C-alpha cells in the first residue's frame, strides 16, 4: 500500500491501460468496419466480444488479487493486452482479429481488476480513480484527434497495446502475492463480501446505467449525420469538444472531492445525464446536438468517478469495485446493440426518451446505496477520528462485531486498571477512543 498523501501513479497508469479499450470502442468498431469490410453488426459484435471478455476477467479475478499478487496479475494482463491487441493490429484475417480482441479484452479486464482492487485500499480512492479517469480521458482524446488522419484497421488497438507496454515498468512497484491456506472459521467469515445487498443493488444499477450511456454513444454519429443533418467532419469536431469538456468534468470532480458526499453527485448527476441524452437524441440541428453531447460528456465522468469511489468504499479489499466495474462492462457491451434496436424500431427521439426514463429510475437505487453507506468505515468495526482517517483496526483484526465499537465522535473513555492483588488502584488514564476499544476477552 502506498504512503498516505502520495499519488499512486502505478495504479493510475494501470487504470489507464485497462480503461482505454472501452473509451476507444466507437472508433475501434468503426475502423474494423471500414478496414476489414465488416457490416456494422459484425464490427459491433467484435467490440462486444472484447468488452465481454474484459468483464469476464473481472468476475473471475475479483477475489484472487491478494492471493496471486497485484504485480503478477497486472503483468499477466498487460502481456495479454500487448499480444492480443498487437496481434489483431498486424493481421487482416477476421478470425485472428476477433481472437486478438478477445485476448486483449481479457488483458484489459485483468489490468482494470488489479487497479480497482488496489485503488479501493487507498486512503482516498476517489482521488485515485479521478486521476485515472483524467489520464484515460486525455489519452483517448489524443487518439481521437490522431487516428482519423492515419490509415489502417487496427490503429486504436495498436494504441492500447503500446499503452500496456509503456505501463509494464511501473508494475515493479506493485505488491507481490501472499499465498497461503484458504481461510477458515472466523478468518473465513471476515473474508466474505461485506454489504452484499448494497453491492448487488449497485452492480445491477451500474449495468443499466452503463447500458444507457453506451446506447446513445453507439448511435451518436448517426444522430448527428442523419437527423441533425451535419457533415461527418462537423460531428467529429463536436465529439472532440465533448471529450475536452469531459476532461474539465474530471478536473472538477477531483477539485470537488467529497465536499458534497456521494449521493448528490450520483443522483443529481444521473438526472442531468438523462436530460442530456433526451436532448441529444431529439436534436435536429447543430445547436441542440452539440449542447446535448458536450453537456453529457462533461457530467458523465464526474458521476462515474463517484460511482467508482462508492463501489470501493463497500469493501476495502476492492472486490465490490471489481464486480461493479465488471457489471458496468457488461452494460457497456450491450449498449450499442440496444441503441441500434431502439432507434431502428422507434426512432432516435423515442430511444432518447426511453433511455432517459430508465436513467431516472436507476438513479433511485444508486442514490439509496450512497445514502445508506455514507460515512460508513471502510473496514468492519473500524473507528475513525474526526476527519475520516482510520484510527484503529482492532475490532477488524479480532473479528469484533461492529455494533460494540463507539460511534464517530464518541468522547474519550476513561480506563481504570484494577489490580487483583489488593493493592490500591492507580490514577485513571484517558485513552483515545480507538485505543480504548478492545474486543471482548482481549487483554
ZATOR-105831 format. One record per residue (C-alpha): x, y, z. Coordinates in nm, 2 decimals. Example, Ala and Ser with C-alpha at 12.3 -4.5 7.8 and 13.67 -1.06 7.14 Angstrom:
BEGIN
+--------+--------+--------+
:     px :     py :     pz :
+--------+--------+--------+
:   1.23 :  -0.45 :   0.78 :
:   1.37 :  -0.11 :   0.71 :
+--------+--------+--------+
//
This chain:
BEGIN
+--------+--------+--------+
:     px :     py :     pz :
+--------+--------+--------+
:   0.00 :   0.00 :   0.00 :
:   0.13 :   0.34 :  -0.09 :
:   0.22 :   0.60 :   0.17 :
:  -0.05 :   0.85 :   0.26 :
:  -0.08 :   1.17 :   0.07 :
:   0.13 :   1.04 :  -0.22 :
:  -0.01 :   0.99 :  -0.57 :
:  -0.03 :   0.62 :  -0.67 :
:   0.10 :   0.67 :  -1.02 :
:   0.14 :   0.29 :  -1.09 :
:  -0.23 :   0.24 :  -1.02 :
:  -0.32 :   0.55 :  -1.22 :
:  -0.12 :   0.41 :  -1.52 :
:  -0.27 :   0.06 :  -1.48 :
:  -0.62 :   0.21 :  -1.46 :
:  -0.55 :   0.40 :  -1.78 :
:  -0.42 :   0.08 :  -1.96 :
:  -0.73 :  -0.11 :  -1.86 :
:  -1.00 :   0.15 :  -1.92 :
:  -0.86 :   0.27 :  -2.26 :
:  -1.03 :  -0.01 :  -2.46 :
:  -1.38 :   0.09 :  -2.36 :
:  -1.31 :   0.46 :  -2.42 :
:  -1.19 :   0.39 :  -2.77 :
:  -1.47 :   0.14 :  -2.86 :
:  -1.66 :   0.37 :  -3.11 :
:  -1.35 :   0.44 :  -3.32 :
:  -1.23 :   0.08 :  -3.28 :
:  -1.56 :  -0.06 :  -3.42 :
:  -1.57 :   0.20 :  -3.70 :
:  -1.21 :   0.12 :  -3.80 :
:  -1.28 :  -0.26 :  -3.81 :
:  -1.60 :  -0.20 :  -4.02 :
:  -1.42 :   0.01 :  -4.28 :
:  -1.08 :  -0.16 :  -4.28 :
:  -1.20 :  -0.52 :  -4.29 :
:  -1.52 :  -0.48 :  -4.49 :
:  -1.74 :  -0.59 :  -4.20 :
:  -2.10 :  -0.49 :  -4.16 :
:  -2.20 :  -0.26 :  -3.87 :
:  -2.35 :  -0.55 :  -3.69 :
:  -2.03 :  -0.77 :  -3.73 :
:  -1.80 :  -0.49 :  -3.62 :
:  -2.02 :  -0.42 :  -3.33 :
:  -2.01 :  -0.79 :  -3.23 :
:  -1.63 :  -0.78 :  -3.23 :
:  -1.64 :  -0.48 :  -2.99 :
:  -1.90 :  -0.65 :  -2.77 :
:  -1.68 :  -0.97 :  -2.76 :
:  -1.39 :  -0.75 :  -2.64 :
:  -1.59 :  -0.59 :  -2.36 :
:  -1.75 :  -0.92 :  -2.26 :
:  -1.40 :  -1.08 :  -2.23 :
:  -1.29 :  -0.78 :  -2.02 :
:  -1.59 :  -0.82 :  -1.79 :
:  -1.53 :  -1.19 :  -1.76 :
:  -1.18 :  -1.12 :  -1.63 :
:  -1.32 :  -0.90 :  -1.36 :
:  -1.57 :  -1.16 :  -1.24 :
:  -1.31 :  -1.44 :  -1.24 :
:  -1.03 :  -1.25 :  -1.07 :
:  -1.21 :  -1.02 :  -0.82 :
:  -1.12 :  -1.23 :  -0.52 :
:  -0.78 :  -1.35 :  -0.63 :
:  -0.57 :  -1.04 :  -0.65 :
:  -0.44 :  -1.06 :  -0.29 :
:  -0.36 :  -1.43 :  -0.31 :
:  -0.20 :  -1.43 :  -0.66 :
:  -0.04 :  -1.09 :  -0.62 :
:  -0.12 :  -0.75 :  -0.78 :
:   0.22 :  -0.74 :  -0.95 :
:   0.19 :  -1.09 :  -1.12 :
:  -0.17 :  -1.03 :  -1.23 :
:  -0.10 :  -0.68 :  -1.36 :
:   0.19 :  -0.81 :  -1.57 :
:  -0.02 :  -1.10 :  -1.70 :
:  -0.29 :  -0.86 :  -1.80 :
:  -0.05 :  -0.63 :  -1.97 :
:   0.11 :  -0.92 :  -2.16 :
:  -0.23 :  -1.04 :  -2.28 :
:  -0.32 :  -0.68 :  -2.39 :
:   0.01 :  -0.64 :  -2.59 :
:  -0.02 :  -0.99 :  -2.75 :
:  -0.39 :  -0.97 :  -2.82 :
:  -0.43 :  -0.61 :  -2.95 :
:  -0.09 :  -0.62 :  -3.12 :
:  -0.17 :  -0.94 :  -3.30 :
:  -0.50 :  -0.80 :  -3.41 :
:  -0.33 :  -0.50 :  -3.55 :
:  -0.08 :  -0.70 :  -3.76 :
:  -0.33 :  -0.92 :  -3.94 :
:  -0.63 :  -0.86 :  -4.16 :
:  -0.78 :  -1.21 :  -4.12 :
:  -1.11 :  -1.16 :  -3.94 :
:  -1.09 :  -1.47 :  -3.72 :
:  -0.74 :  -1.37 :  -3.60 :
:  -0.86 :  -1.01 :  -3.53 :
:  -1.16 :  -1.15 :  -3.33 :
:  -0.93 :  -1.38 :  -3.13 :
:  -0.68 :  -1.09 :  -3.07 :
:  -0.96 :  -0.86 :  -2.95 :
:  -1.09 :  -1.13 :  -2.71 :
:  -0.74 :  -1.20 :  -2.57 :
:  -0.66 :  -0.83 :  -2.54 :
:  -1.00 :  -0.77 :  -2.38 :
:  -0.92 :  -1.02 :  -2.11 :
:  -0.59 :  -0.85 :  -2.05 :
:  -0.76 :  -0.51 :  -2.02 :
:  -1.01 :  -0.66 :  -1.77 :
:  -0.72 :  -0.81 :  -1.57 :
:  -0.54 :  -0.48 :  -1.55 :
:  -0.86 :  -0.30 :  -1.45 :
:  -0.93 :  -0.56 :  -1.18 :
:  -0.59 :  -0.51 :  -1.02 :
:  -0.62 :  -0.13 :  -1.04 :
:  -0.97 :  -0.12 :  -0.89 :
:  -0.86 :  -0.36 :  -0.61 :
:  -0.56 :  -0.16 :  -0.51 :
:  -0.74 :   0.18 :  -0.55 :
:  -1.00 :   0.06 :  -0.30 :
:  -0.72 :   0.01 :  -0.05 :
:  -0.61 :   0.37 :  -0.09 :
:  -0.69 :   0.62 :   0.18 :
:  -0.86 :   0.84 :  -0.08 :
:  -1.00 :   0.61 :  -0.35 :
:  -1.20 :   0.89 :  -0.51 :
:  -0.88 :   1.09 :  -0.58 :
:  -0.70 :   0.79 :  -0.73 :
:  -0.99 :   0.70 :  -0.95 :
:  -1.04 :   1.06 :  -1.06 :
:  -0.67 :   1.08 :  -1.16 :
:  -0.72 :   0.76 :  -1.36 :
:  -1.02 :   0.89 :  -1.54 :
:  -0.84 :   1.21 :  -1.62 :
:  -0.54 :   1.02 :  -1.76 :
:  -0.75 :   0.78 :  -1.97 :
:  -0.97 :   1.07 :  -2.10 :
:  -0.67 :   1.27 :  -2.21 :
:  -0.51 :   0.98 :  -2.38 :
:  -0.83 :   0.88 :  -2.55 :
:  -0.88 :   1.24 :  -2.67 :
:  -0.53 :   1.23 :  -2.82 :
:  -0.61 :   0.91 :  -3.00 :
:  -0.93 :   1.05 :  -3.14 :
:  -0.75 :   1.35 :  -3.27 :
:  -0.47 :   1.15 :  -3.43 :
:  -0.63 :   0.83 :  -3.57 :
:  -0.86 :   0.98 :  -3.83 :
:  -0.56 :   1.12 :  -4.02 :
:  -0.39 :   0.77 :  -4.04 :
:  -0.48 :   0.46 :  -4.24 :
:  -0.53 :   0.11 :  -4.11 :
:  -0.79 :  -0.10 :  -3.94 :
:  -0.61 :  -0.16 :  -3.61 :
:  -0.46 :   0.18 :  -3.51 :
:  -0.67 :   0.21 :  -3.20 :
:  -0.59 :  -0.15 :  -3.10 :
:  -0.22 :  -0.06 :  -3.15 :
:  -0.26 :   0.24 :  -2.93 :
:  -0.40 :   0.02 :  -2.65 :
:  -0.11 :  -0.23 :  -2.69 :
:   0.15 :   0.04 :  -2.68 :
:  -0.01 :   0.19 :  -2.37 :
:   0.01 :  -0.15 :  -2.20 :
:   0.37 :  -0.19 :  -2.30 :
:   0.46 :   0.15 :  -2.16 :
:   0.29 :   0.08 :  -1.82 :
:   0.48 :  -0.25 :  -1.77 :
:   0.79 :  -0.10 :  -1.59 :
:   0.56 :   0.06 :  -1.33 :
:   0.43 :  -0.28 :  -1.22 :
:   0.76 :  -0.33 :  -1.02 :
:   0.61 :  -0.10 :  -0.75 :
:   0.30 :  -0.32 :  -0.70 :
:   0.29 :  -0.57 :  -0.41 :
:   0.36 :  -0.94 :  -0.47 :
:   0.11 :  -1.21 :  -0.36 :
:   0.06 :  -1.36 :  -0.02 :
:  -0.03 :  -1.72 :  -0.10 :
:  -0.14 :  -1.93 :   0.19 :
:  -0.40 :  -2.18 :   0.30 :
:  -0.77 :  -2.09 :   0.25 :
:  -0.92 :  -1.91 :   0.55 :
:  -1.15 :  -2.10 :   0.78 :
:  -1.35 :  -2.02 :   1.09 :
:  -1.35 :  -1.65 :   1.19 :
:  -1.10 :  -1.57 :   0.92 :
:  -1.32 :  -1.71 :   0.66 :
:  -1.62 :  -1.52 :   0.79 :
:  -1.41 :  -1.20 :   0.79 :
:  -1.31 :  -1.26 :   0.42 :
:  -1.67 :  -1.28 :   0.30 :
:  -1.81 :  -0.99 :   0.09 :
:  -1.94 :  -0.71 :   0.32 :
:  -2.25 :  -0.51 :   0.24 :
:  -2.38 :  -0.78 :   0.00 :
:  -2.72 :  -0.62 :  -0.05 :
:  -2.58 :  -0.27 :  -0.13 :
:  -2.32 :  -0.42 :  -0.36 :
:  -2.57 :  -0.62 :  -0.56 :
:  -2.80 :  -0.33 :  -0.59 :
:  -2.52 :  -0.11 :  -0.71 :
:  -2.39 :  -0.37 :  -0.95 :
:  -2.73 :  -0.41 :  -1.11 :
:  -2.79 :  -0.04 :  -1.13 :
:  -2.44 :   0.02 :  -1.28 :
:  -2.51 :  -0.24 :  -1.56 :
:  -2.83 :  -0.05 :  -1.66 :
:  -2.66 :   0.29 :  -1.61 :
:  -2.37 :   0.20 :  -1.85 :
:  -2.61 :   0.04 :  -2.10 :
:  -2.80 :   0.37 :  -2.13 :
:  -2.48 :   0.57 :  -2.17 :
:  -2.34 :   0.35 :  -2.44 :
:  -2.67 :   0.30 :  -2.62 :
:  -2.66 :   0.67 :  -2.71 :
:  -2.28 :   0.67 :  -2.76 :
:  -2.31 :   0.39 :  -3.02 :
:  -2.56 :   0.59 :  -3.24 :
:  -2.45 :   0.94 :  -3.17 :
:  -2.27 :   0.97 :  -3.50 :
:  -2.58 :   0.86 :  -3.69 :
:  -2.79 :   1.11 :  -3.50 :
:  -2.56 :   1.39 :  -3.60 :
:  -2.55 :   1.29 :  -3.97 :
:  -2.90 :   1.16 :  -4.04 :
:  -3.12 :   1.36 :  -3.80 :
:  -2.93 :   1.68 :  -3.72 :
:  -2.81 :   1.69 :  -4.09 :
:  -2.44 :   1.76 :  -4.00 :
:  -2.14 :   1.66 :  -4.20 :
:  -1.91 :   1.39 :  -4.07 :
:  -1.62 :   1.64 :  -4.00 :
:  -1.86 :   1.87 :  -3.81 :
:  -1.98 :   1.57 :  -3.60 :
:  -1.61 :   1.49 :  -3.54 :
:  -1.55 :   1.84 :  -3.41 :
:  -1.84 :   1.82 :  -3.17 :
:  -1.71 :   1.49 :  -3.03 :
:  -1.36 :   1.64 :  -2.99 :
:  -1.50 :   1.94 :  -2.80 :
:  -1.71 :   1.70 :  -2.59 :
:  -1.40 :   1.50 :  -2.49 :
:  -1.23 :   1.82 :  -2.39 :
:  -1.53 :   1.91 :  -2.18 :
:  -1.50 :   1.56 :  -2.02 :
:  -1.15 :   1.65 :  -1.91 :
:  -1.29 :   1.96 :  -1.74 :
:  -1.55 :   1.74 :  -1.57 :
:  -1.29 :   1.51 :  -1.44 :
:  -1.09 :   1.80 :  -1.31 :
:  -1.40 :   1.94 :  -1.14 :
:  -1.47 :   1.61 :  -0.98 :
:  -1.12 :   1.60 :  -0.84 :
:  -1.14 :   1.95 :  -0.71 :
:  -1.48 :   1.89 :  -0.55 :
:  -1.37 :   1.57 :  -0.38 :
:  -1.60 :   1.46 :  -0.10 :
:  -1.74 :   1.80 :  -0.01 :
:  -2.09 :   1.71 :  -0.13 :
:  -2.07 :   1.35 :  -0.03 :
:  -2.16 :   1.09 :  -0.29 :
:  -2.54 :   1.08 :  -0.30 :
:  -2.59 :   1.43 :  -0.45 :
:  -2.33 :   1.39 :  -0.74 :
:  -2.45 :   1.04 :  -0.82 :
:  -2.83 :   1.11 :  -0.81 :
:  -2.83 :   1.46 :  -0.93 :
:  -2.57 :   1.40 :  -1.20 :
:  -2.76 :   1.10 :  -1.33 :
:  -3.08 :   1.31 :  -1.36 :
:  -2.88 :   1.57 :  -1.56 :
:  -2.74 :   1.30 :  -1.78 :
:  -3.09 :   1.17 :  -1.85 :
:  -3.19 :   1.52 :  -1.98 :
:  -2.87 :   1.54 :  -2.19 :
:  -2.95 :   1.21 :  -2.36 :
:  -3.30 :   1.31 :  -2.44 :
:  -3.18 :   1.64 :  -2.58 :
:  -2.91 :   1.49 :  -2.79 :
:  -3.14 :   1.21 :  -2.93 :
:  -3.40 :   1.46 :  -3.03 :
:  -3.15 :   1.71 :  -3.19 :
:  -3.24 :   1.84 :  -3.53 :
:  -2.96 :   2.09 :  -3.57 :
:  -2.60 :   2.18 :  -3.46 :
:  -2.70 :   2.37 :  -3.15 :
:  -2.91 :   2.11 :  -2.98 :
:  -2.68 :   1.82 :  -3.09 :
:  -2.37 :   2.00 :  -2.96 :
:  -2.53 :   2.11 :  -2.64 :
:  -2.66 :   1.76 :  -2.56 :
:  -2.33 :   1.58 :  -2.64 :
:  -2.10 :   1.84 :  -2.47 :
:  -2.31 :   1.86 :  -2.15 :
:  -2.34 :   1.48 :  -2.14 :
:  -1.97 :   1.42 :  -2.17 :
:  -1.90 :   1.69 :  -1.91 :
:  -2.12 :   1.53 :  -1.64 :
:  -2.06 :   1.16 :  -1.73 :
:  -1.71 :   1.12 :  -1.59 :
:  -1.80 :   1.32 :  -1.28 :
:  -2.07 :   1.07 :  -1.19 :
:  -1.86 :   0.78 :  -1.29 :
:  -1.58 :   0.89 :  -1.06 :
:  -1.82 :   0.90 :  -0.76 :
:  -1.96 :   0.56 :  -0.85 :
:  -1.62 :   0.41 :  -0.86 :
:  -1.55 :   0.56 :  -0.52 :
:  -1.88 :   0.43 :  -0.38 :
:  -1.80 :   0.08 :  -0.50 :
:  -1.45 :   0.10 :  -0.35 :
:  -1.60 :   0.21 :  -0.01 :
:  -1.81 :  -0.11 :   0.01 :
:  -1.51 :  -0.34 :   0.05 :
:  -1.15 :  -0.23 :   0.14 :
:  -1.02 :  -0.54 :  -0.05 :
:  -1.16 :  -0.40 :  -0.37 :
:  -1.39 :  -0.69 :  -0.46 :
:  -1.70 :  -0.48 :  -0.50 :
:  -1.51 :  -0.23 :  -0.70 :
:  -1.41 :  -0.50 :  -0.94 :
:  -1.75 :  -0.67 :  -0.95 :
:  -1.94 :  -0.34 :  -1.00 :
:  -1.69 :  -0.25 :  -1.27 :
:  -1.74 :  -0.58 :  -1.45 :
:  -2.12 :  -0.53 :  -1.43 :
:  -2.07 :  -0.19 :  -1.59 :
:  -1.86 :  -0.35 :  -1.87 :
:  -2.15 :  -0.59 :  -1.94 :
:  -2.38 :  -0.29 :  -1.98 :
:  -2.12 :  -0.12 :  -2.20 :
:  -2.11 :  -0.42 :  -2.42 :
:  -2.48 :  -0.44 :  -2.46 :
:  -2.53 :  -0.06 :  -2.51 :
:  -2.46 :  -0.02 :  -2.88 :
:  -2.69 :  -0.31 :  -2.97 :
:  -2.96 :  -0.17 :  -2.75 :
:  -2.93 :   0.18 :  -2.91 :
:  -2.94 :   0.03 :  -3.26 :
:  -3.25 :  -0.18 :  -3.19 :
:  -3.44 :   0.10 :  -3.02 :
:  -3.36 :   0.36 :  -3.28 :
:  -3.45 :   0.13 :  -3.56 :
:  -3.78 :   0.03 :  -3.41 :
:  -3.90 :   0.37 :  -3.27 :
:  -3.66 :   0.64 :  -3.39 :
:  -3.39 :   0.84 :  -3.22 :
:  -3.62 :   1.08 :  -3.01 :
:  -3.82 :   0.78 :  -2.86 :
:  -3.50 :   0.60 :  -2.79 :
:  -3.36 :   0.90 :  -2.60 :
:  -3.69 :   0.93 :  -2.40 :
:  -3.68 :   0.56 :  -2.31 :
:  -3.31 :   0.58 :  -2.20 :
:  -3.38 :   0.90 :  -2.01 :
:  -3.67 :   0.75 :  -1.81 :
:  -3.46 :   0.44 :  -1.75 :
:  -3.18 :   0.65 :  -1.60 :
:  -3.42 :   0.84 :  -1.38 :
:  -3.54 :   0.50 :  -1.24 :
:  -3.18 :   0.38 :  -1.20 :
:  -3.08 :   0.69 :  -1.01 :
:  -3.31 :   0.60 :  -0.72 :
:  -3.13 :   0.28 :  -0.61 :
:  -2.78 :   0.42 :  -0.67 :
:  -2.86 :   0.72 :  -0.45 :
:  -3.01 :   0.50 :  -0.19 :
:  -2.69 :   0.29 :  -0.17 :
:  -2.48 :   0.61 :  -0.15 :
:  -2.70 :   0.74 :   0.14 :
:  -2.71 :   0.41 :   0.32 :
:  -2.33 :   0.36 :   0.31 :
:  -2.24 :   0.73 :   0.35 :
:  -1.98 :   0.78 :   0.63 :
:  -1.95 :   0.41 :   0.70 :
:  -1.60 :   0.29 :   0.79 :
:  -1.42 :   0.10 :   0.51 :
:  -1.34 :  -0.18 :   0.74 :
:  -1.60 :  -0.36 :   0.96 :
:  -1.57 :  -0.23 :   1.31 :
:  -1.30 :   0.03 :   1.23 :
:  -1.31 :   0.35 :   1.43 :
:  -1.24 :   0.68 :   1.26 :
:  -1.11 :   1.00 :   1.41 :
:  -1.27 :   1.33 :   1.32 :
:  -1.18 :   1.40 :   0.96 :
:  -1.24 :   1.05 :   0.84 :
:  -0.90 :   0.88 :   0.87 :
:  -0.87 :   0.53 :   1.02 :
:  -0.77 :   0.54 :   1.38 :
:  -0.78 :   0.18 :   1.48 :
:  -0.84 :  -0.16 :   1.32 :
:  -0.85 :  -0.35 :   1.64 :
:  -1.20 :  -0.47 :   1.60 :
:  -1.15 :  -0.57 :   1.24 :
:  -0.84 :  -0.77 :   1.33 :
:  -1.01 :  -0.96 :   1.61 :
:  -1.34 :  -1.02 :   1.44 :
:  -1.54 :  -0.80 :   1.68 :
:  -1.89 :  -0.71 :   1.56 :
:  -1.92 :  -0.35 :   1.45 :
:  -2.20 :  -0.29 :   1.70 :
:  -1.97 :  -0.28 :   2.00 :
:  -1.74 :  -0.01 :   1.86 :
:  -1.81 :   0.35 :   1.96 :
:  -1.96 :   0.58 :   1.70 :
:  -1.76 :   0.85 :   1.53 :
:  -1.71 :   1.14 :   1.76 :
:  -1.76 :   0.95 :   2.08 :
:  -1.59 :   1.10 :   2.38 :
:  -1.27 :   0.96 :   2.51 :
:  -1.33 :   0.67 :   2.76 :
:  -1.16 :   0.66 :   3.10 :
:  -0.98 :   0.33 :   3.15 :
:  -0.90 :   0.21 :   3.51 :
:  -0.66 :  -0.07 :   3.57 :
:  -0.80 :  -0.28 :   3.86 :
:  -0.52 :  -0.49 :   4.03 :
:  -0.62 :  -0.83 :   4.16 :
:  -0.37 :  -0.85 :   4.45 :
:  -0.54 :  -0.59 :   4.67 :
:  -0.30 :  -0.30 :   4.60 :
:  -0.46 :   0.05 :   4.55 :
:  -0.57 :   0.12 :   4.21 :
:  -0.36 :   0.37 :   4.01 :
:  -0.50 :   0.70 :   3.88 :
:  -0.73 :   0.69 :   3.58 :
:  -0.58 :   0.73 :   3.24 :
:  -0.77 :   0.87 :   2.94 :
:  -0.71 :   0.69 :   2.62 :
:  -0.81 :   0.78 :   2.27 :
:  -1.14 :   0.62 :   2.17 :
:  -0.95 :   0.39 :   1.93 :
:  -0.70 :   0.28 :   2.19 :
:  -0.98 :   0.22 :   2.44 :
:  -1.17 :  -0.01 :   2.22 :
:  -1.10 :  -0.37 :   2.28 :
:  -1.26 :  -0.69 :   2.17 :
:  -1.44 :  -0.89 :   2.44 :
:  -1.18 :  -1.11 :   2.61 :
:  -0.89 :  -0.92 :   2.46 :
:  -0.60 :  -0.83 :   2.71 :
+--------+--------+--------+
//
